[in-house]
Amino acid sequence: MKMLRPYSLWTTAGVALFLAAGIFLGTGRFGAGVGLMVASAVCLGAGMTSHRRWIKKNGSD
């Protein structure tokens, strides 16, 4: 079984949080929606950093 790369896990988590935040914002729950948007930005940022480190260490994808 092939192991998933760390940056793909962070990106998946960020996208899932972004979609959940959109649902919360769409239903009028702004506090929860904004909180999930912040968490999404943190996860996507961690994914980009992890991807950059992966490329530095292992060459290209």
CHARMM internal coordinates of N, CA and C (Angstrom, degrees):
IC EDIT
DIST 1 N 1 CA 1.4472
DIST 1 CA 1 C 1.5312
ANGL 1 N 1 CA 1 C 109.12
DIST 1 C 2 N 1.3100
ANGL 1 CA 1 C 2 N 116.28
DIHE 1 N 1 CA 1 C 2 N 133.63
DIST 2 N 2 CA 1.4588
ANGL 1 C 2 N 2 CA 121.44
DIHE 1 CA 1 C 2 N 2 CA -178.40
DIST 2 CA 2 C 1.5278
ANGL 2 N 2 CA 2 C 109.89
DIHE 1 C 2 N 2 CA 2 C -81.19
DIST 2 C 3 N 1.3193
ANGL 2 CA 2 C 3 N 115.15
DIHE 2 N 2 CA 2 C 3 N 132.84
DIST 3 N 3 CA 1.4656
ANGL 2 C 3 N 3 CA 119.98
DIHE 2 CA 2 C 3 N 3 CA 178.76
DIST 3 CA 3 C 1.5272
ANGL 3 N 3 CA 3 C 109.94
DIHE 2 C 3 N 3 CA 3 C -77.86
DIST 3 C 4 N 1.3112
ANGL 3 CA 3 C 4 N 116.15
DIHE 3 N 3 CA 3 C 4 N 141.69
DIST 4 N 4 CA 1.4596
ANGL 3 C 4 N 4 CA 120.44
DIHE 3 CA 3 C 4 N 4 CA 176.25
DIST 4 CA 4 C 1.5176
ANGL 4 N 4 CA 4 C 109.70
DIHE 3 C 4 N 4 CA 4 C -76.30
DIST 4 C 5 N 1.2954
ANGL 4 CA 4 C 5 N 115.94
DIHE 4 N 4 CA 4 C 5 N 144.82
DIST 5 N 5 CA 1.4596
ANGL 4 C 5 N 5 CA 120.17
DIHE 4 CA 4 C 5 N 5 CA 178.47
DIST 5 CA 5 C 1.5230
ANGL 5 N 5 CA 5 C 108.83
DIHE 4 C 5 N 5 CA 5 C -77.51
DIST 5 C 6 N 1.3432
ANGL 5 CA 5 C 6 N 116.71
DIHE 5 N 5 CA 5 C 6 N 147.60
DIST 6 N 6 CA 1.4762
ANGL 5 C 6 N 6 CA 119.62
DIHE 5 CA 5 C 6 N 6 CA -176.03
DIST 6 CA 6 C 1.5229
ANGL 6 N 6 CA 6 C 113.53
DIHE 5 C 6 N 6 CA 6 C -58.84
DIST 6 C 7 N 1.3355
ANGL 6 CA 6 C 7 N 117.01
DIHE 6 N 6 CA 6 C 7 N -36.33
DIST 7 N 7 CA 1.4656
ANGL 6 C 7 N 7 CA 118.00
DIHE 6 CA 6 C 7 N 7 CA -177.54
DIST 7 CA 7 C 1.5195
ANGL 7 N 7 CA 7 C 111.58
DIHE 6 C 7 N 7 CA 7 C -69.28
DIST 7 C 8 N 1.3239
ANGL 7 CA 7 C 8 N 118.29
DIHE 7 N 7 CA 7 C 8 N -27.81
DIST 8 N 8 CA 1.4640
ANGL 7 C 8 N 8 CA 119.02
DIHE 7 CA 7 C 8 N 8 CA 177.94
DIST 8 CA 8 C 1.5294
ANGL 8 N 8 CA 8 C 111.11
DIHE 7 C 8 N 8 CA 8 C -71.97
DIST 8 C 9 N 1.3313
ANGL 8 CA 8 C 9 N 117.18
DIHE 8 N 8 CA 8 C 9 N -32.81
DIST 9 N 9 CA 1.4640
ANGL 8 C 9 N 9 CA 120.15
DIHE 8 CA 8 C 9 N 9 CA 176.71
DIST 9 CA 9 C 1.5326
ANGL 9 N 9 CA 9 C 110.82
DIHE 8 C 9 N 9 CA 9 C -67.39
DIST 9 C 10 N 1.3448
ANGL 9 CA 9 C 10 N 117.14
DIHE 9 N 9 CA 9 C 10 N -43.92
DIST 10 N 10 CA 1.4622
ANGL 9 C 10 N 10 CA 120.58
DIHE 9 CA 9 C 10 N 10 CA 178.19
DIST 10 CA 10 C 1.5221
ANGL 10 N 10 CA 10 C 111.37
DIHE 9 C 10 N 10 CA 10 C -63.38
DIST 10 C 11 N 1.3323
ANGL 10 CA 10 C 11 N 116.63
DIHE 10 N 10 CA 10 C 11 N -40.61
DIST 11 N 11 CA 1.4615
ANGL 10 C 11 N 11 CA 120.16
DIHE 10 CA 10 C 11 N 11 CA -179.64
DIST 11 CA 11 C 1.5179
ANGL 11 N 11 CA 11 C 111.20
DIHE 10 C 11 N 11 CA 11 C -66.33
DIST 11 C 12 N 1.3291
ANGL 11 CA 11 C 12 N 117.18
DIHE 11 N 11 CA 11 C 12 N -41.77
DIST 12 N 12 CA 1.4672
ANGL 11 C 12 N 12 CA 121.22
DIHE 11 CA 11 C 12 N 12 CA 178.06
DIST 12 CA 12 C 1.5219
ANGL 12 N 12 CA 12 C 111.04
DIHE 11 C 12 N 12 CA 12 C -61.91
DIST 12 C 13 N 1.3276
ANGL 12 CA 12 C 13 N 116.26
DIHE 12 N 12 CA 12 C 13 N -43.27
DIST 13 N 13 CA 1.4684
ANGL 12 C 13 N 13 CA 119.88
DIHE 12 CA 12 C 13 N 13 CA 178.63
DIST 13 CA 13 C 1.5306
ANGL 13 N 13 CA 13 C 110.46
DIHE 12 C 13 N 13 CA 13 C -64.10
DIST 13 C 14 N 1.3236
ANGL 13 CA 13 C 14 N 117.15
DIHE 13 N 13 CA 13 C 14 N -40.80
DIST 14 N 14 CA 1.4646
ANGL 13 C 14 N 14 CA 120.92
DIHE 13 CA 13 C 14 N 14 CA 179.64
DIST 14 CA 14 C 1.5110
ANGL 14 N 14 CA 14 C 112.72
DIHE 13 C 14 N 14 CA 14 C -64.03
DIST 14 C 15 N 1.3275
ANGL 14 CA 14 C 15 N 116.56
DIHE 14 N 14 CA 14 C 15 N -41.58
DIST 15 N 15 CA 1.4678
ANGL 14 C 15 N 15 CA 120.47
DIHE 14 CA 14 C 15 N 15 CA 179.23
DIST 15 CA 15 C 1.5271
ANGL 15 N 15 CA 15 C 110.63
DIHE 14 C 15 N 15 CA 15 C -67.47
DIST 15 C 16 N 1.3279
ANGL 15 CA 15 C 16 N 116.86
DIHE 15 N 15 CA 15 C 16 N -41.00
DIST 16 N 16 CA 1.4697
ANGL 15 C 16 N 16 CA 119.78
DIHE 15 CA 15 C 16 N 16 CA 178.57
DIST 16 CA 16 C 1.5299
ANGL 16 N 16 CA 16 C 111.04
DIHE 15 C 16 N 16 CA 16 C -62.83
DIST 16 C 17 N 1.3231
ANGL 16 CA 16 C 17 N 116.64
DIHE 16 N 16 CA 16 C 17 N -42.16
DIST 17 N 17 CA 1.4677
ANGL 16 C 17 N 17 CA 119.91
DIHE 16 CA 16 C 17 N 17 CA 177.96
DIST 17 CA 17 C 1.5252
ANGL 17 N 17 CA 17 C 111.30
DIHE 16 C 17 N 17 CA 17 C -65.78
DIST 17 C 18 N 1.3370
ANGL 17 CA 17 C 18 N 116.50
DIHE 17 N 17 CA 17 C 18 N -37.67
DIST 18 N 18 CA 1.4631
ANGL 17 C 18 N 18 CA 120.30
DIHE 17 CA 17 C 18 N 18 CA 178.98
DIST 18 CA 18 C 1.5282
ANGL 18 N 18 CA 18 C 110.90
DIHE 17 C 18 N 18 CA 18 C -63.01
DIST 18 C 19 N 1.3295
ANGL 18 CA 18 C 19 N 116.76
DIHE 18 N 18 CA 18 C 19 N -42.86
DIST 19 N 19 CA 1.4673
ANGL 18 C 19 N 19 CA 120.02
DIHE 18 CA 18 C 19 N 19 CA 178.53
DIST 19 CA 19 C 1.5214
ANGL 19 N 19 CA 19 C 111.80
DIHE 18 C 19 N 19 CA 19 C -65.54
DIST 19 C 20 N 1.3383
ANGL 19 CA 19 C 20 N 116.13
DIHE 19 N 19 CA 19 C 20 N -41.49
DIST 20 N 20 CA 1.4651
ANGL 19 C 20 N 20 CA 119.62
DIHE 19 CA 19 C 20 N 20 CA 177.89
DIST 20 CA 20 C 1.5282
ANGL 20 N 20 CA 20 C 110.55
DIHE 19 C 20 N 20 CA 20 C -63.78
DIST 20 C 21 N 1.3287
ANGL 20 CA 20 C 21 N 116.93
DIHE 20 N 20 CA 20 C 21 N -39.37
DIST 21 N 21 CA 1.4641
ANGL 20 C 21 N 21 CA 120.17
DIHE 20 CA 20 C 21 N 21 CA 178.76
DIST 21 CA 21 C 1.5236
ANGL 21 N 21 CA 21 C 110.70
DIHE 20 C 21 N 21 CA 21 C -64.43
DIST 21 C 22 N 1.3224
ANGL 21 CA 21 C 22 N 117.70
DIHE 21 N 21 CA 21 C 22 N -38.53
DIST 22 N 22 CA 1.4565
ANGL 21 C 22 N 22 CA 120.77
DIHE 21 CA 21 C 22 N 22 CA 177.10
DIST 22 CA 22 C 1.5163
ANGL 22 N 22 CA 22 C 111.99
DIHE 21 C 22 N 22 CA 22 C -61.78
DIST 22 C 23 N 1.3157
ANGL 22 CA 22 C 23 N 116.24
DIHE 22 N 22 CA 22 C 23 N -39.06
DIST 23 N 23 CA 1.4706
ANGL 22 C 23 N 23 CA 120.13
DIHE 22 CA 22 C 23 N 23 CA 177.93
DIST 23 CA 23 C 1.5250
ANGL 23 N 23 CA 23 C 110.20
DIHE 22 C 23 N 23 CA 23 C -65.89
DIST 23 C 24 N 1.3471
ANGL 23 CA 23 C 24 N 116.50
DIHE 23 N 23 CA 23 C 24 N -45.05
DIST 24 N 24 CA 1.4654
ANGL 23 C 24 N 24 CA 119.41
DIHE 23 CA 23 C 24 N 24 CA 178.92
DIST 24 CA 24 C 1.5236
ANGL 24 N 24 CA 24 C 111.74
DIHE 23 C 24 N 24 CA 24 C -63.20
DIST 24 C 25 N 1.3380
ANGL 24 CA 24 C 25 N 116.81
DIHE 24 N 24 CA 24 C 25 N -42.27
DIST 25 N 25 CA 1.4629
ANGL 24 C 25 N 25 CA 119.10
DIHE 24 CA 24 C 25 N 25 CA 178.88
DIST 25 CA 25 C 1.5280
ANGL 25 N 25 CA 25 C 111.23
DIHE 24 C 25 N 25 CA 25 C -66.78
DIST 25 C 26 N 1.3240
ANGL 25 CA 25 C 26 N 116.53
DIHE 25 N 25 CA 25 C 26 N -35.45
DIST 26 N 26 CA 1.4590
ANGL 25 C 26 N 26 CA 120.34
DIHE 25 CA 25 C 26 N 26 CA 179.43
DIST 26 CA 26 C 1.5122
ANGL 26 N 26 CA 26 C 113.38
DIHE 25 C 26 N 26 CA 26 C -67.96
DIST 26 C 27 N 1.3286
ANGL 26 CA 26 C 27 N 116.50
DIHE 26 N 26 CA 26 C 27 N -28.36
DIST 27 N 27 CA 1.4648
ANGL 26 C 27 N 27 CA 120.01
DIHE 26 CA 26 C 27 N 27 CA 179.97
DIST 27 CA 27 C 1.5239
ANGL 27 N 27 CA 27 C 112.59
DIHE 26 C 27 N 27 CA 27 C -93.59
DIST 27 C 28 N 1.3437
ANGL 27 CA 27 C 28 N 117.23
DIHE 27 N 27 CA 27 C 28 N 2.88
DIST 28 N 28 CA 1.4551
ANGL 27 C 28 N 28 CA 119.84
DIHE 27 CA 27 C 28 N 28 CA 174.65
DIST 28 CA 28 C 1.5125
ANGL 28 N 28 CA 28 C 115.45
DIHE 27 C 28 N 28 CA 28 C 93.66
DIST 28 C 29 N 1.3165
ANGL 28 CA 28 C 29 N 118.15
DIHE 28 N 28 CA 28 C 29 N 6.46
DIST 29 N 29 CA 1.4719
ANGL 28 C 29 N 29 CA 120.21
DIHE 28 CA 28 C 29 N 29 CA 178.68
DIST 29 CA 29 C 1.5273
ANGL 29 N 29 CA 29 C 108.43
DIHE 28 C 29 N 29 CA 29 C -94.34
DIST 29 C 30 N 1.3337
ANGL 29 CA 29 C 30 N 115.21
DIHE 29 N 29 CA 29 C 30 N 82.67
DIST 30 N 30 CA 1.4607
ANGL 29 C 30 N 30 CA 120.59
DIHE 29 CA 29 C 30 N 30 CA -170.05
DIST 30 CA 30 C 1.5170
ANGL 30 N 30 CA 30 C 112.86
DIHE 29 C 30 N 30 CA 30 C -71.87
DIST 30 C 31 N 1.3216
ANGL 30 CA 30 C 31 N 118.72
DIHE 30 N 30 CA 30 C 31 N -35.07
DIST 31 N 31 CA 1.4655
ANGL 30 C 31 N 31 CA 120.70
DIHE 30 CA 30 C 31 N 31 CA -179.98
DIST 31 CA 31 C 1.5177
ANGL 31 N 31 CA 31 C 111.64
DIHE 30 C 31 N 31 CA 31 C -62.11
DIST 31 C 32 N 1.3277
ANGL 31 CA 31 C 32 N 115.38
DIHE 31 N 31 CA 31 C 32 N -49.63
DIST 32 N 32 CA 1.4704
ANGL 31 C 32 N 32 CA 119.72
DIHE 31 CA 31 C 32 N 32 CA 179.50
DIST 32 CA 32 C 1.5217
ANGL 32 N 32 CA 32 C 111.07
DIHE 31 C 32 N 32 CA 32 C -67.45
DIST 32 C 33 N 1.3208
ANGL 32 CA 32 C 33 N 117.11
DIHE 32 N 32 CA 32 C 33 N -37.91
DIST 33 N 33 CA 1.4603
ANGL 32 C 33 N 33 CA 120.90
DIHE 32 CA 32 C 33 N 33 CA -179.67
DIST 33 CA 33 C 1.5134
ANGL 33 N 33 CA 33 C 112.68
DIHE 32 C 33 N 33 CA 33 C -64.04
DIST 33 C 34 N 1.3273
ANGL 33 CA 33 C 34 N 116.23
DIHE 33 N 33 CA 33 C 34 N -43.59
DIST 34 N 34 CA 1.4651
ANGL 33 C 34 N 34 CA 120.20
DIHE 33 CA 33 C 34 N 34 CA 179.58
DIST 34 CA 34 C 1.5218
ANGL 34 N 34 CA 34 C 109.99
DIHE 33 C 34 N 34 CA 34 C -67.75
DIST 34 C 35 N 1.3062
ANGL 34 CA 34 C 35 N 117.37
DIHE 34 N 34 CA 34 C 35 N -40.06
DIST 35 N 35 CA 1.4665
ANGL 34 C 35 N 35 CA 120.54
DIHE 34 CA 34 C 35 N 35 CA 177.69
DIST 35 CA 35 C 1.5169
ANGL 35 N 35 CA 35 C 112.24
DIHE 34 C 35 N 35 CA 35 C -61.40
DIST 35 C 36 N 1.3210
ANGL 35 CA 35 C 36 N 116.48
DIHE 35 N 35 CA 35 C 36 N -41.36
DIST 36 N 36 CA 1.4606
ANGL 35 C 36 N 36 CA 119.83
DIHE 35 CA 35 C 36 N 36 CA 178.40
DIST 36 CA 36 C 1.5226
ANGL 36 N 36 CA 36 C 111.50
DIHE 35 C 36 N 36 CA 36 C -70.94
DIST 36 C 37 N 1.3390
ANGL 36 CA 36 C 37 N 117.68
DIHE 36 N 36 CA 36 C 37 N -31.88
DIST 37 N 37 CA 1.4708
ANGL 36 C 37 N 37 CA 119.70
DIHE 36 CA 36 C 37 N 37 CA 175.22
DIST 37 CA 37 C 1.5271
ANGL 37 N 37 CA 37 C 110.62
DIHE 36 C 37 N 37 CA 37 C -63.94
DIST 37 C 38 N 1.3225
ANGL 37 CA 37 C 38 N 117.01
DIHE 37 N 37 CA 37 C 38 N -40.33
DIST 38 N 38 CA 1.4664
ANGL 37 C 38 N 38 CA 120.78
DIHE 37 CA 37 C 38 N 38 CA 178.08
DIST 38 CA 38 C 1.5278
ANGL 38 N 38 CA 38 C 109.81
DIHE 37 C 38 N 38 CA 38 C -64.79
DIST 38 C 39 N 1.3231
ANGL 38 CA 38 C 39 N 117.07
DIHE 38 N 38 CA 38 C 39 N -44.45
DIST 39 N 39 CA 1.4679
ANGL 38 C 39 N 39 CA 120.55
DIHE 38 CA 38 C 39 N 39 CA 178.43
DIST 39 CA 39 C 1.5239
ANGL 39 N 39 CA 39 C 110.83
DIHE 38 C 39 N 39 CA 39 C -62.86
DIST 39 C 40 N 1.3205
ANGL 39 CA 39 C 40 N 116.65
DIHE 39 N 39 CA 39 C 40 N -37.45
DIST 40 N 40 CA 1.4602
ANGL 39 C 40 N 40 CA 121.24
DIHE 39 CA 39 C 40 N 40 CA 177.78
DIST 40 CA 40 C 1.5218
ANGL 40 N 40 CA 40 C 110.62
DIHE 39 C 40 N 40 CA 40 C -63.78
DIST 40 C 41 N 1.3227
ANGL 40 CA 40 C 41 N 117.23
DIHE 40 N 40 CA 40 C 41 N -43.80
DIST 41 N 41 CA 1.4641
ANGL 40 C 41 N 41 CA 120.76
DIHE 40 CA 40 C 41 N 41 CA 179.14
DIST 41 CA 41 C 1.5268
ANGL 41 N 41 CA 41 C 111.15
DIHE 40 C 41 N 41 CA 41 C -62.86
DIST 41 C 42 N 1.3203
ANGL 41 CA 41 C 42 N 116.97
DIHE 41 N 41 CA 41 C 42 N -38.79
DIST 42 N 42 CA 1.4676
ANGL 41 C 42 N 42 CA 120.53
DIHE 41 CA 41 C 42 N 42 CA 178.21
DIST 42 CA 42 C 1.5244
ANGL 42 N 42 CA 42 C 110.50
DIHE 41 C 42 N 42 CA 42 C -65.30
DIST 42 C 43 N 1.3258
ANGL 42 CA 42 C 43 N 117.57
DIHE 42 N 42 CA 42 C 43 N -44.48
DIST 43 N 43 CA 1.4673
ANGL 42 C 43 N 43 CA 120.97
DIHE 42 CA 42 C 43 N 43 CA 179.83
DIST 43 CA 43 C 1.5254
ANGL 43 N 43 CA 43 C 111.64
DIHE 42 C 43 N 43 CA 43 C -64.83
DIST 43 C 44 N 1.3261
ANGL 43 CA 43 C 44 N 117.35
DIHE 43 N 43 CA 43 C 44 N -42.40
DIST 44 N 44 CA 1.4658
ANGL 43 C 44 N 44 CA 120.01
DIHE 43 CA 43 C 44 N 44 CA 179.55
DIST 44 CA 44 C 1.5247
ANGL 44 N 44 CA 44 C 111.08
DIHE 43 C 44 N 44 CA 44 C -67.80
DIST 44 C 45 N 1.3251
ANGL 44 CA 44 C 45 N 117.21
DIHE 44 N 44 CA 44 C 45 N -36.14
DIST 45 N 45 CA 1.4620
ANGL 44 C 45 N 45 CA 120.53
DIHE 44 CA 44 C 45 N 45 CA 175.55
DIST 45 CA 45 C 1.5149
ANGL 45 N 45 CA 45 C 111.89
DIHE 44 C 45 N 45 CA 45 C -65.51
DIST 45 C 46 N 1.3244
ANGL 45 CA 45 C 46 N 116.43
DIHE 45 N 45 CA 45 C 46 N -41.01
DIST 46 N 46 CA 1.4710
ANGL 45 C 46 N 46 CA 119.89
DIHE 45 CA 45 C 46 N 46 CA 177.10
DIST 46 CA 46 C 1.5205
ANGL 46 N 46 CA 46 C 110.69
DIHE 45 C 46 N 46 CA 46 C -65.65
DIST 46 C 47 N 1.3275
ANGL 46 CA 46 C 47 N 116.80
DIHE 46 N 46 CA 46 C 47 N -35.87
DIST 47 N 47 CA 1.4664
ANGL 46 C 47 N 47 CA 120.09
DIHE 46 CA 46 C 47 N 47 CA 177.05
DIST 47 CA 47 C 1.5157
ANGL 47 N 47 CA 47 C 112.26
DIHE 46 C 47 N 47 CA 47 C -65.22
DIST 47 C 48 N 1.3427
ANGL 47 CA 47 C 48 N 117.24
DIHE 47 N 47 CA 47 C 48 N -40.72
DIST 48 N 48 CA 1.4639
ANGL 47 C 48 N 48 CA 120.19
DIHE 47 CA 47 C 48 N 48 CA 178.55
DIST 48 CA 48 C 1.5234
ANGL 48 N 48 CA 48 C 110.94
DIHE 47 C 48 N 48 CA 48 C -65.97
DIST 48 C 49 N 1.3312
ANGL 48 CA 48 C 49 N 116.74
DIHE 48 N 48 CA 48 C 49 N -41.05
DIST 49 N 49 CA 1.4591
ANGL 48 C 49 N 49 CA 120.39
DIHE 48 CA 48 C 49 N 49 CA 178.88
DIST 49 CA 49 C 1.5178
ANGL 49 N 49 CA 49 C 110.78
DIHE 48 C 49 N 49 CA 49 C -65.62
DIST 49 C 50 N 1.3246
ANGL 49 CA 49 C 50 N 116.66
DIHE 49 N 49 CA 49 C 50 N -42.28
DIST 50 N 50 CA 1.4558
ANGL 49 C 50 N 50 CA 120.77
DIHE 49 CA 49 C 50 N 50 CA 178.66
DIST 50 CA 50 C 1.5247
ANGL 50 N 50 CA 50 C 111.35
DIHE 49 C 50 N 50 CA 50 C -63.68
DIST 50 C 51 N 1.3262
ANGL 50 CA 50 C 51 N 116.59
DIHE 50 N 50 CA 50 C 51 N -38.67
DIST 51 N 51 CA 1.4612
ANGL 50 C 51 N 51 CA 120.48
DIHE 50 CA 50 C 51 N 51 CA 178.29
DIST 51 CA 51 C 1.5189
ANGL 51 N 51 CA 51 C 110.89
DIHE 50 C 51 N 51 CA 51 C -65.03
DIST 51 C 52 N 1.3132
ANGL 51 CA 51 C 52 N 117.10
DIHE 51 N 51 CA 51 C 52 N -41.69
DIST 52 N 52 CA 1.4644
ANGL 51 C 52 N 52 CA 121.34
DIHE 51 CA 51 C 52 N 52 CA 178.73
DIST 52 CA 52 C 1.5251
ANGL 52 N 52 CA 52 C 110.55
DIHE 51 C 52 N 52 CA 52 C -62.41
DIST 52 C 53 N 1.3436
ANGL 52 CA 52 C 53 N 116.90
DIHE 52 N 52 CA 52 C 53 N -42.34
DIST 53 N 53 CA 1.4714
ANGL 52 C 53 N 53 CA 120.32
DIHE 52 CA 52 C 53 N 53 CA 178.24
DIST 53 CA 53 C 1.5227
ANGL 53 N 53 CA 53 C 111.00
DIHE 52 C 53 N 53 CA 53 C -66.04
DIST 53 C 54 N 1.3369
ANGL 53 CA 53 C 54 N 117.06
DIHE 53 N 53 CA 53 C 54 N -38.69
DIST 54 N 54 CA 1.4605
ANGL 53 C 54 N 54 CA 121.43
DIHE 53 CA 53 C 54 N 54 CA 179.41
DIST 54 CA 54 C 1.5359
ANGL 54 N 54 CA 54 C 110.48
DIHE 53 C 54 N 54 CA 54 C -61.19
DIST 54 C 55 N 1.3327
ANGL 54 CA 54 C 55 N 115.90
DIHE 54 N 54 CA 54 C 55 N -44.02
DIST 55 N 55 CA 1.4661
ANGL 54 C 55 N 55 CA 120.46
DIHE 54 CA 54 C 55 N 55 CA -179.09
DIST 55 CA 55 C 1.5352
ANGL 55 N 55 CA 55 C 110.32
DIHE 54 C 55 N 55 CA 55 C -66.51
DIST 55 C 56 N 1.3303
ANGL 55 CA 55 C 56 N 116.84
DIHE 55 N 55 CA 55 C 56 N -39.95
DIST 56 N 56 CA 1.4541
ANGL 55 C 56 N 56 CA 120.75
DIHE 55 CA 55 C 56 N 56 CA 178.53
DIST 56 CA 56 C 1.5307
ANGL 56 N 56 CA 56 C 111.18
DIHE 55 C 56 N 56 CA 56 C -62.47
DIST 56 C 57 N 1.3245
ANGL 56 CA 56 C 57 N 115.63
DIHE 56 N 56 CA 56 C 57 N -39.85
DIST 57 N 57 CA 1.4654
ANGL 56 C 57 N 57 CA 120.95
DIHE 56 CA 56 C 57 N 57 CA -175.56
DIST 57 CA 57 C 1.5175
ANGL 57 N 57 CA 57 C 112.56
DIHE 56 C 57 N 57 CA 57 C -80.09
DIST 57 C 58 N 1.3250
ANGL 57 CA 57 C 58 N 117.59
DIHE 57 N 57 CA 57 C 58 N -42.10
DIST 58 N 58 CA 1.4671
ANGL 57 C 58 N 58 CA 121.64
DIHE 57 CA 57 C 58 N 58 CA -170.30
DIST 58 CA 58 C 1.5242
ANGL 58 N 58 CA 58 C 114.13
DIHE 57 C 58 N 58 CA 58 C -112.77
DIST 58 C 59 N 1.2772
ANGL 58 CA 58 C 59 N 118.66
DIHE 58 N 58 CA 58 C 59 N 8.08
DIST 59 N 59 CA 1.4705
ANGL 58 C 59 N 59 CA 119.49
DIHE 58 CA 58 C 59 N 59 CA -175.61
DIST 59 CA 59 C 1.5131
ANGL 59 N 59 CA 59 C 109.82
DIHE 58 C 59 N 59 CA 59 C 86.20
DIST 59 C 60 N 1.3056
ANGL 59 CA 59 C 60 N 116.73
DIHE 59 N 59 CA 59 C 60 N -135.87
DIST 60 N 60 CA 1.4680
ANGL 59 C 60 N 60 CA 119.95
DIHE 59 CA 59 C 60 N 60 CA -179.08
DIST 60 CA 60 C 1.5134
ANGL 60 N 60 CA 60 C 110.25
DIHE 59 C 60 N 60 CA 60 C -88.39
DIST 60 C 61 N 1.3576
ANGL 60 CA 60 C 61 N 115.78
DIHE 60 N 60 CA 60 C 61 N -179.17
DIST 61 N 61 CA 1.4659
ANGL 60 C 61 N 61 CA 120.78
DIHE 60 CA 60 C 61 N 61 CA 178.98
DIST 61 CA 61 C 1.4919
ANGL 61 N 61 CA 61 C 108.74
DIHE 60 C 61 N 61 CA 61 C -63.39
END
COOR INIT
IC SEED 1 N 1 CA 1 C
IC BUILD
